[in-house]
Amino acid sequence: MKLNKILLAGALLFAGASAMAQETITEYTYVPNWYIQGQFGGQETLGESAFGHLFSPNAQIAAGYNFNPYVGARLAVNAWQSKGALHFQTVTPSYGATYQETPLNVNGHWKWNYVAPTVDVLFNLTNLIGGYNPYRLVDVDLIAGLGANIAWNNKQANNFSADLENIGAAPLGLLWNGTKARFVGQFGCDLNFNVSEHVALGIELMANVLPDGYNSKKAGNADWYFNGLAGIKYTFGPKYNKTTRVVEVPVQQPQIIERIIEKVVEQAPVTNVIEEVKPEMLRRDIFFRINTATITKDEMYKVNEVAEFLKNHPNAKVVITGYADKGTGTLAINLRLSKQRAEIVASTLKSKYNIASDRIIVKSMGEAEEQPYADPVDNRVAICVCE
């Protein structure tokens, strides 16, 4: 009897040391993608005038390609209008006077049209610092590019320069006419809000530098204009592939220590003991995309596994708890999303697999915003526990 107890304790200890558990790992692989972009806003040309006096409408269209989560390129065409200004005070002899002089104030504003195609390189600053996250709500890019500025319709500057000559003042120093092409360099940044997998709304701020003379004036330094744009971007095809795999990880079981009593003072009557067999348990985590409560094709097999378990275990029930990532969206949105995610899984089990309603318990994250996972992306989930 004593030997049997020792062997039993050893077997239990060995089983505890070798127990394994299953863990689900989700991996995301970036897919290079094309996109198109349309933007509208305004331009402020740097010149001799108060801020806002040289403001012009501005528009831009672009087509781009993201090579990886960190670097992309685009061909952008920016166009519309730029403005120039001149303000100075000149002194000329007054009519009929030999020694008297009268100040003459000269003010002028003019505008012209242009189109500027550029090739830009974009660096995703958010992914470079924080790592790639396909469900991130906001992205920030640094942008740098080179291209050409092709300007025309400079009639107002030519007329103003002629007026200066008529009053005896010096004309504009680098006046141009017809069509004029110049190199342009630009740099800036943009801020994109990913409203869905394919659509993003964004704002962009760019500084543009050109050779002296873009505004027809000779200043001895480069000319500048600044663009502020807002628009929409549409991405073609998927931006990532999602794979889920199950791995086995060792679980350290508590050691069982059995105390051996050498002498039994009193022996209890022998009775038949019926062991209670606990039903098998199943857990499946069904993940959702940002701001959605739709089960994707990649996750539907997990719903099928839950349904099969319930069919094979007629007395089992499933508890479905929905969650949302509290790092994105408001509390009201997250509470609604978490509830909808749990309800869509329950509805699918009832409508597609004929699971009775009394075998399904639906829950969702509470006001405390429970988060089952450390990674915020994984908290867009409905957890199904069957037992």
Order of alpha helices (4+ residues) and beta strands (2+ residues): alpha-beta-beta-beta-beta-beta-alpha-beta-alpha-beta-beta-beta-beta-beta-alpha-beta-alpha-beta-beta
